[in-house]
Amino acid sequence: MAAAPREWRTSLQYRDFGKLDFKPSALGFGAMRLPIERGGSSDAKADFSKIDYPLATRMLRYAIDHGVNYVDTAYYYHEGAGEPWMGEALKDGYRERVRLATKLPAWKCETSADFDRFLDDQRQRLQTATIDFYLLHSLSRKTWDKVHDLGVLAWGERALADGRIKHFGFSFHDEYPVFHEILEATDVWSFCQIQYNYMDEDGDPGRRGLNDAAERGLGVVIMEPIRGGMLAKRPPRQVAEIWRQAEATGFDGKPRTPAQWALDWVWDQPEVGLVLSGMSTMEQVEQNVAAASESAIGKLTAAEKVLITRVRDTYRELTPIGCTACKYCVPCPIGVDIPEVFRVYNEAMIYGDHDLSRMYYGWIDENGRADRCTECGNCLEKCPQKIAIPDWMKTVAEFFDASA
């Protein structure tokens, strides 16, 4: 018999979650960017299905031991390997200590029978009879219309009634009017998941969507609080100067990292139930757990909020392509490595180090570079950020051709 997991004393903060009788930890463990074997998650040639099981499991269990009680995965995370890993990692008593969330790949459902097929497969992969929080994954105008017409709402009520899921919700990537329509379609929703950070406050669904869901009593899960890691990276000179001024004025008594600023901005808002972070290293887990332990609603001062607005405005001036590296656009039929191409170009524009960026661009496989784009448009409907990807590919190709 496995030894019982060690109980840890934790100062992690717990929050309200809509009308549900559940207090989630301020930080949730997102399993979209786990460490992988032979190269990190930033390695464009890495095999994302090869999760580093020992390290990823230590990371997850560290988070749970320190108070995290909500873990999130999806059918296609890590090319389908994420759920089987999660099922193994939650053994030894850890499954009983968390609420488990996963997602139905709505875009893959062609008949109503697919709803049961996916859910039953997921329960086997996750080694659990019941999914605590089950979401329709990445709803948009197209996928919502599709699964709605297939009867997904009635199916969700049946899955709730027979105990295969405990709560039914959705994650979302589209414009606010579609989000509002989905909210109003049924009373079966008990929670939802949206992208939200200080860069996307006035985006879609943005603060309007956050408030809309909260007013209906839904628990709100926040994804991309650091915008795909962008807000945690070494900031450009203009942004670094703003953060330096914050340290000099000593707003809250000690300096924050850029990632902490981004997380505190989200945690500051009472409508937020919990914040998901997709962590790739143990250091990130430790830092995020520590930050969550110090989180609080209403923590930011008026001066600090003004400071973050200045940072946001500066980033918007510097960042030409709003890509979060979610990787929904890949694989490209031609093989273009869209997220990596955009990352290198954005960093060239933000940091101004064109020589270094040319070197990074040269590291991208020749068949994955921007000039290979055929403008087929396959990526356009998949992009949550609604980026005009083919147009930008031409711009990126011209930039690196001219700077070669």
C-alpha positions in Angstrom: 0.0 0.0 0.0 1.3 3.4 -0.9 2.3 5.7 1.9 -0.1 8.6 2.6 1.1 11.9 1.1 2.7 14.3 3.5 0.4 17.1 4.7 2.0 20.5 4.4 1.1 23.7 6.2 0.2 26.3 3.7 -0.6 29.9 3.6 -2.1 29.7 0.1 -5.2 31.9 -0.3 -8.6 30.5 -1.2 -11.4 32.4 -3.0 -15.1 32.3 -3.7 -16.1 30.5 -6.9 -19.4 31.8 -8.0 -22.4 30.2 -6.3 -20.6 26.9 -5.9 -19.8 25.5 -2.4 -16.1 25.2 -3.2 -13.2 27.4 -2.3 -10.5 27.1 -4.9 -6.9 27.9 -4.3 -5.9 31.3 -5.8 -3.5 29.3 -8.0 -4.5 26.4 -10.2 -2.1 24.0 -11.8 -2.4 24.1 -15.6 -0.9 21.2 -17.5 -0.5 22.6 -21.0 3.2 23.5 -20.7 4.7 20.6 -18.8 8.5 19.9 -19.0 9.3 17.4 -21.7 12.3 15.1 -22.4 15.2 16.2 -24.7 14.6 19.9 -24.8 12.4 22.3 -22.9 8.9 23.4 -24.0 10.5 26.4 -25.8 12.4 24.0 -28.2 10.7 24.3 -31.5 11.8 20.7 -32.5 10.8 19.1 -29.2 8.4 16.2 -29.0 5.7 17.6 -26.7 4.2 14.1 -26.2 7.3 13.1 -24.3 6.4 14.5 -20.9 9.2 14.3 -18.3 7.1 12.2 -16.0 9.3 12.4 -12.9 9.8 16.1 -13.0 6.3 17.0 -14.0 4.9 14.7 -11.2 7.2 16.4 -8.6 6.0 19.8 -9.8 2.3 18.8 -9.5 2.7 17.2 -6.2 4.7 20.1 -4.8 1.8 22.4 -5.8 -0.8 20.2 -4.2 1.3 19.7 -1.0 1.5 23.5 -0.7 -2.3 24.0 -1.0 -3.2 24.0 -4.7 -6.6 22.2 -5.0 -7.5 22.7 -8.7 -5.7 21.0 -11.6 -6.5 21.4 -15.2 -5.8 19.4 -18.4 -7.4 18.7 -21.8 -7.8 15.8 -24.2 -5.2 17.1 -26.7 -2.7 18.7 -24.3 0.8 17.5 -25.0 -0.4 15.8 -28.2 -2.8 13.6 -26.2 -0.2 12.6 -23.5 -1.4 15.1 -20.9 -4.4 13.2 -19.5 -2.6 9.9 -19.1 0.2 11.6 -17.3 -2.2 13.4 -15.0 -3.9 10.1 -14.2 -0.6 8.6 -13.1 0.6 11.8 -11.3 -2.6 11.9 -9.1 -2.0 8.5 -7.6 -0.9 7.9 -4.1 -3.8 9.8 -2.6 -3.3 13.0 -4.6 -6.6 12.6 -6.6 -8.6 12.9 -3.4 -7.0 16.2 -2.6 -7.9 18.1 -5.7 -10.7 19.0 -8.0 -9.9 17.8 -11.5 -10.8 19.7 -14.7 -10.5 18.6 -18.3 -12.1 19.5 -21.6 -14.2 18.0 -24.4 -12.5 18.8 -27.8 -15.6 20.5 -29.3 -14.1 20.9 -32.7 -13.6 17.2 -33.0 -17.2 16.3 -32.3 -19.0 15.3 -35.5 -22.0 13.4 -33.9 -23.7 13.4 -30.5 -22.2 10.0 -29.9 -18.7 11.7 -29.8 -19.7 13.4 -26.5 -19.9 10.1 -24.6 -16.9 8.7 -26.5 -14.6 11.4 -25.5 -15.8 11.7 -21.9 -15.6 7.9 -21.3 -12.1 7.8 -22.8 -11.0 10.7 -20.7 -12.2 9.0 -17.5 -10.1 6.0 -18.4 -7.1 8.1 -19.2 -7.4 10.0 -16.0 -8.2 6.9 -14.0 -11.2 8.5 -12.3 -14.9 7.7 -12.4 -15.9 11.4 -12.1 -14.6 14.6 -13.7 -15.1 17.4 -11.2 -15.1 20.2 -13.7 -15.8 19.4 -17.3 -15.5 22.1 -20.0 -16.4 22.4 -23.6 -13.0 23.3 -24.9 -12.2 26.6 -26.7 -15.7 27.6 -27.8 -16.0 30.0 -30.7 -18.8 31.0 -33.0 -18.2 28.0 -35.2 -17.6 25.3 -32.5 -20.5 26.6 -30.3 -23.0 26.4 -33.2 -21.7 22.9 -34.1 -22.0 21.3 -30.6 -25.2 23.2 -29.7 -26.9 21.8 -32.8 -25.7 18.3 -31.8 -27.5 18.7 -28.5 -24.5 19.2 -26.1 -26.5 21.0 -23.5 -29.0 18.2 -23.0 -26.1 15.7 -23.0 -24.3 17.8 -20.3 -27.4 17.6 -18.1 -27.4 13.8 -18.5 -23.7 13.5 -17.7 -24.3 15.6 -14.6 -27.3 13.4 -13.6 -25.5 10.1 -14.0 -22.5 11.4 -12.0 -19.8 11.2 -14.7 -19.2 15.0 -14.3 -19.9 17.2 -11.3 -19.9 20.6 -12.9 -20.3 21.7 -16.5 -18.7 24.8 -18.1 -16.8 26.0 -21.1 -13.5 27.7 -22.1 -13.8 30.5 -24.6 -11.8 32.1 -27.5 -13.9 34.5 -29.5 -15.7 37.9 -29.3 -17.8 39.1 -26.4 -21.2 38.9 -28.1 -20.6 35.1 -28.7 -19.6 34.7 -25.0 -22.7 36.5 -23.9 -24.9 34.3 -26.1 -23.3 31.2 -24.7 -23.9 32.4 -21.1 -27.6 33.0 -21.8 -28.1 29.7 -23.6 -28.7 27.6 -20.5 -28.7 27.5 -16.7 -26.6 24.4 -16.7 -23.3 26.3 -16.7 -21.7 26.6 -13.2 -18.3 28.0 -14.3 -16.3 29.2 -17.3 -12.7 29.8 -18.3 -11.5 32.9 -20.1 -8.2 34.5 -21.1 -7.6 37.6 -19.0 -4.6 39.7 -18.1 -3.7 43.4 -17.9 -3.0 43.4 -21.7 -6.4 42.0 -22.5 -8.7 43.9 -20.1 -10.6 45.6 -22.9 -10.3 42.7 -25.3 -12.7 39.7 -25.8 -14.4 38.8 -23.7 -12.3 41.0 -21.4 -13.6 42.7 -18.3 -17.1 42.7 -19.8 -17.1 38.9 -20.0 -15.6 38.6 -16.5 -18.3 40.7 -15.0 -21.1 39.1 -17.1 -20.2 35.6 -15.8 -19.7 36.7 -12.2 -23.1 38.5 -12.2 -24.7 35.2 -13.3 -23.1 33.4 -10.3 -20.5 31.4 -12.4 -17.1 30.6 -11.1 -14.5 32.2 -13.3 -11.2 30.5 -14.1 -8.6 32.7 -15.6 -6.1 31.4 -18.2 -3.1 33.2 -19.7 -2.7 35.6 -16.7 0.9 36.2 -17.9 -0.2 36.1 -21.6 1.6 33.0 -22.6 4.6 33.9 -20.5 5.2 37.2 -22.4 4.7 39.3 -19.3 7.2 37.3 -17.4 10.1 37.6 -19.9 12.9 40.0 -19.5 11.1 43.3 -20.2 12.2 45.7 -22.9 14.1 48.8 -21.8 11.0 51.1 -21.8 9.1 48.6 -19.6 12.0 47.8 -17.3 12.3 51.5 -16.6 8.7 51.7 -15.4 9.2 48.7 -13.1 12.4 50.3 -11.8 10.5 53.4 -10.9 8.1 51.2 -8.9 10.9 49.7 -6.9 12.3 53.2 -6.2 9.0 54.5 -4.9 8.5 51.3 -2.8 4.7 51.0 -3.4 4.2 47.8 -1.5 7.5 47.6 0.5 9.4 45.1 -1.7 10.0 44.6 -5.4 7.9 42.3 -7.5 8.9 40.4 -10.6 7.1 41.2 -13.8 5.2 37.9 -13.4 4.1 38.8 -9.9 2.8 42.2 -11.1 0.7 40.4 -13.8 -0.6 37.8 -11.3 -1.4 40.4 -8.6 -3.4 42.4 -11.2 -5.7 39.4 -11.8 -5.9 38.3 -8.2 -6.8 41.9 -7.2 -10.3 41.5 -8.7 -13.1 39.8 -6.7 -14.8 38.4 -9.8 -11.8 36.1 -10.4 -12.2 32.6 -8.9 -8.8 31.2 -9.6 -5.9 31.7 -11.8 -4.4 28.9 -13.9 -0.7 28.9 -14.7 0.9 26.5 -17.1 4.3 25.9 -15.5 7.3 24.3 -17.1 9.9 24.2 -14.3 9.9 23.6 -10.6 11.2 27.1 -10.1 8.1 28.5 -11.7 5.9 26.3 -9.5 7.7 27.5 -6.3 7.5 31.2 -7.4 3.8 31.0 -8.3 2.9 29.2 -5.1 4.7 31.9 -3.1 3.0 34.6 -5.1 -0.4 33.0 -4.6 0.2 32.8 -0.8 0.6 36.6 -0.8 -2.3 37.3 -3.1 -5.4 39.2 -2.0 -8.5 41.0 -3.4 -7.9 44.7 -3.4 -4.2 44.4 -2.8 -3.1 46.9 -5.4 -3.0 50.6 -4.6 -4.3 53.2 -7.0 -0.8 54.2 -7.8 0.2 50.6 -8.6 -2.8 50.3 -11.0 -1.7 53.4 -12.8 1.8 51.9 -13.1 0.4 48.7 -14.7 -1.6 50.8 -17.1 1.6 52.6 -18.2 3.3 49.2 -18.7 0.4 47.9 -20.7 0.4 51.0 -23.0 4.1 50.7 -23.5 3.9 47.0 -24.4 1.1 47.8 -26.9 3.3 50.4 -28.5 6.2 47.8 -28.9 4.5 44.5 -29.7 3.3 44.2 -33.3 1.7 40.7 -33.2 -0.5 39.6 -30.3 0.4 36.0 -30.3 0.3 34.1 -27.0 2.0 30.9 -28.3 -1.1 28.8 -27.4 -0.3 26.6 -30.5 -3.9 26.2 -31.6 -2.7 27.2 -35.1 -0.3 24.2 -35.4 0.4 21.9 -37.1 0.4 24.1 -40.2 -0.4 22.0 -43.3 2.8 23.3 -44.9 4.9 23.0 -41.8 5.3 26.7 -40.9 6.2 27.0 -37.2 3.8 29.9 -36.7 4.3 30.5 -32.9 8.1 30.4 -33.1 8.2 32.7 -36.2 6.0 35.2 -34.4 8.0 35.0 -31.1 11.3 35.7 -32.9 9.8 38.6 -34.8 8.0 40.1 -31.8 11.2 40.0 -29.7 13.1 41.7 -32.6 10.6 44.5 -32.5 10.4 44.7 -28.7 14.1 44.4 -27.8 15.6 45.9 -30.9 18.4 43.3 -31.1 18.0 42.4 -34.7 21.3 40.6 -35.0 20.3 38.2 -32.2 16.9 37.8 -33.6 18.3 36.9 -37.1 20.4 34.2 -35.3 17.2 32.8 -33.6 15.3 33.0 -36.9 18.1 31.0 -38.5 17.6 28.3 -36.0 14.1 27.7 -37.2 13.9 24.8 -39.6 14.0 26.1 -43.2 10.7 24.6 -43.9 9.1 26.2 -40.9 10.0 29.8 -41.7 7.6 32.6 -42.7 8.4 32.6 -46.5 7.0 29.0 -46.7 3.5 30.3 -46.0 1.1 29.6 -48.9 -1.7 31.8 -47.5 -4.1 28.7 -47.3 -5.9 30.3 -44.4 -6.2 27.0 -42.4 -4.8 28.8 -39.3 -7.2 31.7 -39.3 -10.2 30.0 -37.9 -8.1 28.3 -35.2 -6.4 31.5 -33.8 -8.0 32.6 -30.6 -6.4 36.1 -31.0 -7.9 36.5 -34.5 -4.4 37.4 -35.9 -4.2 37.9 -39.7 -1.5 35.2 -39.8 -0.9 35.0 -43.6 -0.5 38.8 -43.8 1.9 38.8 -40.9 3.9 36.0 -42.4 4.6 38.1 -45.5 5.7 41.0 -43.2 8.0 38.7 -41.2 9.5 37.1 -44.3 10.3 40.6 -45.8 11.8 41.8 -42.5 14.3 38.9 -42.1 15.1 38.9 -45.9 15.9 42.6 -45.7 18.0 42.2 -42.5 19.9 39.2 -43.7 
